[in-house]
């Protein structure tokens, strides 16, 4: 019976870490999408013809 409880604990740890990895992957995907949008906005602002030019 002792071996069965050890196997169950090991399976629970593995499942928990897989869920943690899935959560981290999702967070990193969201961060990547945010940075891409921010970069696009900065580039759009730099190319804007309404920029004030110093004379």
N, C-alpha and C positions, 0 to 999 in steps of 0.2 A: 504494500500500500504506500510505503514511503516513496518508492520510485515513481509511482503514478502521480503523486502530488508534485514532485520535482518537475516532471514532464509538463504538467499543466502550468506551473509557474513560468517555465521557459517559454511555452507557447504564448502566454499572456504578455510577456516582455517583448517577444518578437512582434506580436500583433500591435502592441502599443507603439513600438518604434516605427513600424510601417506607417501607422496613422500619423505619427509625428513627421515622418519624411514626406508624406503626402501634403500635410499642412505647410511644411516648409517650401515644397515645390510650388504650391499655389501662391504663397506669399511672394516668392521670388518672381513668379510670372507677373503678378500684379505690380511689383516694383519695376520690372523691366518695361511693362506697358506704360507706366507712369513716366519713366525717364524718356521713353521714345516720344511720348506726346509733348513733354516739356521741351525736348530738343527741337521738335517740329515747330512749336510755338516761337522759340527763340529765333530759329532760322527765318520764319515768316516775318517776324518783327524786324529783323535785320534787312530783309529785302523790300520792306514796305517803302513805296515811293513818297509817302507823307513824312518821311524823316526830315527833321529840321537840319539844315546845313548851315554851318558857320561861314560867314563871309570874310 
